Amino acid sequence: MKKGLLILLSLVLVFGVGVRAEELTGQQILDDLSFSSVLSGSGSAELTMITENAKGAQRKFSLRVFLKSEEGADKQFLEYLAPADVRGTKFLSIHEKGQEDQMWLYLPALGRERRIASHMTKDSFMGTDFTFDEIGGNFARDNDYTVQRLLDQQEQDVNCYVLDLTAQNQSAAYAKIKMWVWKKELVPVRVEFFGLGNSLTKTLTLSAFKPVSGDMIPHSVIMEDNVKGTRTLLEIASLTQEALEDDVFTVRYLRR
């Protein structure tokens, strides 16, 4: 049962009344999201990634990713499989609630890993339109933004809550974020990122949702840089839900 249903059931038991969707606040909706990172769930997946420059020239990559989501923690291990010049490049991220994110990048040419410092997490990940934060952690941290619910809209032919997130400190990656959340499934289907002066900088589109072990997982993810005119496409080629050992999500495993 999804967290949203559990919360509603708890309110009914405690107060004797339910909370209608119209009465949910923006913060309640954000807190109830099924996921808030680009890659989500638990298990392993084979991915195809395509980067596209402003002239439309594309480059294709194959990746393998291991994911483990549990209460209060999300772990991810990503490895490039092709082409040859990036094969063996690995990325590890550990996001634990209430703690600073931990990220490492292993480069085979150097033969060692390097820790991604906190001031680098907003940099481009491997030349893509995603940042390290957006690949390995939350794209909307609760302590960085205040949330306001706007009028509901339709997006991708589904009914959506619309949230407006405004930065409340300088550590936020963006000045504002606008998010469309599919009401039925409580998953984001579109996210717009704004810089200073309310200028649209990037757009994230999530689609091709498929049920996997009771969760709706997007099998197509596109991040567009509205300033540079570039974009990065991620597509899940295969996905396996499986229990993974914690040893996979260690620096030692990066060196294998």
N, C-alpha and C positions, 0 to 999 in steps of 0.2 A: 504494500500500500504506500502510496506516495506521501511525502511529508505533509503536503498541503491538506490531504484528507485527514491525516492524523491530528493536525492542528485544529481543523474544523470540528472533528469529533470531540476533542478535548474541551473546546469552548461550549459545545452543546451540553456535555456532562457537567461542567462547572457552573455555567450561567443559565442553562436551560434554554438557550437560544443559539441559533447559528449566525454566522456573519455572512451576509450576502456579498457576492463579488463586487457589487457597486460600492460597498462600504470599505473594502480593503484599501489600505494606504499603500503608497508607493514603496515604502520600506518593507512592509509585510510581503508584497509581491516579490521584491528583490531577494529577501531572505528565503523565500520559498522556491527559488529557481531550482530545477532539477540539476543544472550544472551552470557554471559561470566561467568556463575556460574553453578554449578552442577544441582540445581533445579531451574526451571525458569517458567515464565508465571504468570497468576493470577487465583486464584481459590483454590480448595481443592483437595487433592489426598490421596489415601490409598496406602502405599508402603510396599513392602516386602524387607527386607535387610538381606543378608547372609554374615557373616564373615567367612573366611576360613584361618586356620593357615598353617604353612609351611608343615605340615604332611597331609594336606587335610581334617582335621576335621572341620566340619561346625557347625555354630550356627545361628538359624533363628529368626528374629525379625519382628514384625508388627508395622507400624508407620502411623500416620496421619500428614499431613502437610497442612498448609494454606499459600498461597503466594499472594502477591500483588505487581505488578510491575507498576510503573507509571513514568512519566517524571522525571528523576533525582533521583529516589528513588526505592529501592527494599526492601520489608519487608517479613520476614518468621517466622512462628510459627510452631514448630515441636513437636510432642508428641509420646512417646513410648506407645503402647497399649498392647504388649506382648513380651516376657514372663513375668511372675508375678514379678520376681526380679527387673525388670527395668520399669514396668508399672507405668505411672504417671510422669516419667522423661520428662522434657520439655525444649525446647531450643528456644530462641527468638533472632533474629538478625535483625538489621536495618542498611541498607547501603544507605547513602545519598551522592550524588556527592559533593565533596569538603569538606566533613566532615569525622571525624574519625568514623569507624564502631562501632556500639554498639551491644554487645552480652551478653546474660544472660543464665545461666543454672539453672533450678530448679530441686532439688533432693528431692523426697518425704521423704526419710529417715531423712533428715535434716529439712524438713518442711519449707524451705525458698530457695530463689534464691541467686545466687552469680554472680557478674559481671565478665565477662571474660576480664581480663586486656590485654592491647595491646601486652605485651610480651608473652602472653599465646595463642594467636590466631593461632600460628603455631604448637601447640601441637595436639596430636591425639584427635579426637572427639569420645568420648565414646568407646575407644578401637578399633576403625575402622582404615582403611588406609587413611581416609580423615582427614584433619586438620579442626579446627573450621572455618578458613578462607575459605576453599574449600567447606564446607557445607553451610556456611552462607553468603559468599561474593564472590568477584571476585577472580579467580585463576590467573589473569594476570593484575595487576594494571598498568594503563598508566604511572604513575609517578615513577614506580619502574624499568621499562624496556625500552630499545631502541629496535626498531623493524626493521628487515630487511626481505624483501621478497626473498625467494629462488625459484628455478625452480619448476613449477607446477608438481604435481604427482597425481596418482590415489590411493585412499585409500577406502577400503570397496566398491569397484566397482563404485566409483563416482569420478568425476574430482575435484581436490582440489587445492586451493592456499596453499602454505607452508610458514609459518612464523617462523623466528628465533628471539626470544626475549632474549636479553642479559641484565643482571642486571646492573643498573647504580648507585646503592647505597646499603648499607649494610642492609637496611630494607627489601629488597626483600627476599622472601621465598626460592628462588632457584637461582643458578648462571646463569642458562639458561633454557629456555622453547622452545620447538619446537611444532608447532601447525599445524594440517591439517584442513583446512576450506573448507567445501563443497561449491563449487562455486555457484551452483544454488540457494541454500537456505541460504547461509552465516551463517552456524552453524558449530561449531567445531565437528569433528568426532573422532579425536585422538589428545591427548596432551601428550608429553613426558617432564618430569621434570628432570633436571640435577643438581647435586651438584658440589662441588669444584672438580677441576681436570677433568671436563667434564664427570663425571660418571653418568650414568642413574640411577636415584633413584626410580622414580615412573612413571607409565603409566596409563593414563585415556582413556577409550574407551567409546564412546557414540554411540548407535545404536537403531534399532527399532523405527525410527522416524515416527511419525504420525501427520497429520494435526489436530490442535485443534484451532478453531476460527481464522483460517488464519495463524497460526504460526506452525512451525515444532518443535515438542517436543520429545526429546528422551525418550523412555519408558524402556530402558535398559542402565544402567551406571555401568561400572566396573573400580575400582581403584586398581591397582596392585602395591605392594611394591616390586621393583625388587631387593632390598638388603635383605629384610627379607624373601622373598618368600611367602608373605601373599597376600590376596586380599579381597576386599569388593564389593559385588554385590548389586545394587539397581534396583528394578523393580517396575514400576507403575502398580498396580492392577486395580485401577479405578481413573478416573480424571474428575472433574466437573469444568467447567468454570463458575464462579459466582462472583458477586460483594460482597466484604467483608468490614465490618465496620472497621474503624481504631482502635476501642476498642480492637479488637482481638490481635493487635500487641502492647500490653502494658505490663509492668511488673505486673500490677494488674491482668491481665488475666492469667499470669503464676500461680498465687496462687489459682485459682479456682479449 
